[in-house]
């Protein structure tokens, strides 16, 4: 058993993604055995910085309503590592059509759960147009359907197949 209160710590030096799972590689000589129960493992600071950067990018661009959503994102690393890129790219696109985050639109990352259909449980990338944003959209001759089509196309081009199957794009 790993003792989290032990003063002795060993660094875990690598992290990787295997399919849709996060893999923290622990050197064999550090694996706890019944004789090594007093050594705890510490995640390398570079790995923590990578996770922190991705989290900062997510919360910089989107509202994430609960810690449960963040936990769900972390439990699906393929989604976790690509959502920040989608958020940045979508933000850049919105700026090119003269819409500003906070004034004209906002992004939300949440979970869409369909209680009527078992297994329908997806991340939801939602774009909400705010009052001035709707007017600006109409002024440039674009309707909500065209905007949604552009966002879906962008997501389809950016996200790997395994992530596209886990993310729903929605415009309100």
FIMAR-852834 format. One record per residue (C-alpha): x, y, z. Coordinates in pm, 1 decimal, padded with zeros to 6 digits, always signed. Layout:
FIMAR-852834
       xx       yy       zz
        X        Y        Z
...
//
This chain:
FIMAR-852834
       xx       yy       zz
 +00000.0 +00000.0 +00000.0
 +00125.4 +00349.3 -00079.9
 +00143.8 +00570.8 +00225.0
 +00042.1 +00926.6 +00125.1
 +00177.3 +01068.5 +00449.0
 +00527.7 +00929.4 +00417.9
 +00809.3 +01182.1 +00398.8
 +00989.4 +00965.8 +00141.1
 +00873.9 +01026.3 -00216.6
 +00991.6 +00907.1 -00554.8
 +00921.9 +01095.4 -00878.1
 +00712.7 +00931.8 -01146.3
 +00888.6 +01052.4 -01454.5
 +00665.3 +00985.3 -01753.6
 +00305.2 +01019.3 -01848.9
 +00133.2 +00905.7 -02163.3
 -00195.9 +00839.2 -02329.3
 -00299.6 +00487.4 -02423.8
 -00617.1 +00508.7 -02627.1
 -00853.5 +00709.9 -02412.8
 -00679.0 +00642.6 -02082.1
 -00416.4 +00835.7 -01894.4
 -00111.7 +00624.5 -01820.8
 +00137.9 +00720.6 -01552.6
 +00447.1 +00508.4 -01597.8
 +00608.4 +00400.9 -01273.3
 +00953.3 +00242.5 -01290.1
 +00937.6 -00121.9 -01182.5
 +01178.4 -00067.8 -00897.9
 +00932.5 +00184.9 -00748.2
 +00626.4 -00036.9 -00765.6
 +00504.3 -00096.2 -00413.3
 +00529.5 -00445.4 -00276.2
 +00436.6 -00574.3 +00061.8
 +00796.5 -00499.5 +00164.3
 +00802.9 -00141.3 +00025.1
 +00485.1 -00004.7 +00175.3
 +00648.7 +00307.4 +00321.8
 +00738.2 +00474.0 -00012.0
 +00488.3 +00709.3 -00170.2
 +00495.9 +00826.0 -00528.9
 +00492.4 +01185.7 -00643.7
 +00399.0 +01297.2 -00993.8
 +00683.0 +01482.3 -01163.8
 +00640.8 +01861.1 -01160.3
 +00659.9 +01874.7 -01541.9
 +00356.0 +01649.3 -01565.2
 +00168.7 +01862.5 -01313.6
 +00259.3 +02172.7 -01516.0
 +00119.6 +02010.3 -01832.8
 -00206.1 +01922.3 -01658.4
 -00225.1 +02268.4 -01502.7
 -00170.1 +02438.2 -01839.5
 -00450.4 +02237.7 -02000.9
 -00686.3 +02312.4 -01710.8
 -00600.5 +02682.8 -01724.4
 -00673.6 +02692.5 -02098.2
 -01007.3 +02520.2 -02045.1
 -01124.4 +02753.8 -01768.5
 -00984.2 +03058.2 -01952.2
 -01213.6 +03002.0 -02248.7
 -01510.9 +02814.9 -02104.7
 -01740.9 +02795.5 -01809.5
 -01706.1 +02458.4 -01641.4
 -01997.4 +02435.9 -01399.2
 -01875.0 +02167.4 -01157.1
 -01569.6 +01985.0 -01033.8
 -01745.8 +01668.8 -01148.4
 -01711.8 +01788.8 -01509.2
 -01339.1 +01853.8 -01456.0
 -01305.7 +01510.2 -01301.8
 -01484.7 +01358.4 -01600.9
 -01250.4 +01544.2 -01836.2
 -00947.5 +01412.5 -01648.7
 -01087.3 +01060.7 -01664.9
 -01097.2 +01084.3 -02046.0
 -00751.7 +01214.8 -02139.0
 -00812.4 +01211.6 -02513.4
 -01095.3 +01460.7 -02460.3
 -00902.0 +01651.4 -02191.4
 -00602.9 +01718.2 -02415.7
 -00802.8 +01822.4 -02725.6
 -01081.3 +02036.2 -02575.2
 -00842.2 +02327.9 -02501.8
 -00737.4 +02335.9 -02868.1
 -01101.0 +02333.5 -02980.4
 -01184.6 +02614.8 -02738.7
 -00896.1 +02830.4 -02862.0
 -00974.6 +02767.0 -03228.1
 -01346.8 +02833.5 -03179.9
 -01262.7 +03155.0 -02994.5
 -01035.7 +03265.9 -03280.2
 -01311.2 +03189.7 -03531.0
 -01567.0 +03386.7 -03331.7
 -01326.4 +03681.5 -03317.0
 -01282.4 +03672.1 -03695.8
 -01656.5 +03730.6 -03733.2
 -01629.9 +04015.9 -03478.8
 -01787.0 +03835.5 -03182.3
 -01618.5 +03880.0 -02844.2
 -01620.9 +03624.6 -02564.7
 -01804.9 +03756.8 -02261.8
 -01983.1 +04032.1 -02453.5
 -02131.9 +03843.9 -02747.5
 -02099.7 +03475.7 -02659.9
 -01976.9 +03230.7 -02401.6
 -01852.0 +02871.5 -02412.5
 -01962.0 +02605.1 -02165.9
 -01827.6 +02254.4 -02115.4
 -02076.6 +02022.8 -01949.4
 -02222.0 +01673.3 -01970.2
 -02524.5 +01585.6 -02178.6
 -02701.8 +01285.4 -02030.8
 -03009.8 +01140.3 -02192.7
 -03201.3 +00962.1 -01917.8
 -03428.4 +00791.6 -02170.4
 -03150.0 +00621.9 -02365.2
 -02903.6 +00410.2 -02170.2
 -02541.3 +00493.8 -02242.8
 -02604.9 +00837.7 -02394.7
 -02362.6 +01041.3 -02190.8
 -02144.7 +01288.5 -02380.2
 -01937.2 +01597.5 -02319.8
 -02120.1 +01902.0 -02445.4
 -01937.6 +02195.9 -02602.0
 -02203.7 +02464.2 -02589.6
 -02182.4 +02809.0 -02746.0
 -02436.1 +03054.5 -02607.9
 -02495.9 +03370.5 -02807.0
 -02566.8 +03669.7 -02588.7
 -02790.9 +03961.1 -02696.7
 -02533.9 +04171.5 -02883.8
 -02386.9 +03858.0 -03041.6
 -02715.2 +03766.5 -03206.9
 -02742.0 +04116.9 -03354.1
 -02381.2 +04111.3 -03480.2
 -02437.8 +03771.2 -03635.9
 -02741.3 +03899.8 -03823.7
 -02550.2 +04212.7 -03934.1
 -02283.9 +04002.9 -04106.7
 -02553.2 +03793.7 -04277.9
 -02498.5 +03471.7 -04087.6
 -02771.6 +03283.3 -03907.3
 -02738.5 +03045.2 -03613.4
 -02751.4 +02738.3 -03837.0
 -02456.6 +02858.6 -04045.9
 -02261.2 +02933.1 -03728.5
 -02341.6 +02590.4 -03586.0
 -02239.1 +02425.5 -03913.4
 -01904.2 +02609.4 -03901.5
 -01845.8 +02504.8 -03539.8
 -01932.1 +02141.1 -03609.5
 -01707.3 +02137.5 -03917.0
 -01423.4 +02288.3 -03712.8
 -01468.8 +02030.0 -03436.6
 -01481.9 +01750.9 -03693.8
 -01154.0 +01864.2 -03848.7
 -00970.8 +01918.7 -03521.0
 -01082.8 +01635.9 -03299.2
 -00964.3 +01278.6 -03347.7
 -01232.9 +01019.7 -03423.0
 -01229.9 +00880.0 -03067.1
 -01299.8 +01228.8 -02928.2
 -01564.0 +01321.4 -03188.6
 -01761.7 +01024.7 -03061.7
 -01756.1 +01171.5 -02710.0
 -01835.9 +01540.1 -02775.6
 -02161.9 +01708.6 -02876.6
 -02151.2 +02061.9 -03024.3
 -02449.2 +02278.8 -02936.0
 -02546.1 +02639.2 -03011.1
 -02800.3 +02828.3 -02803.3
//
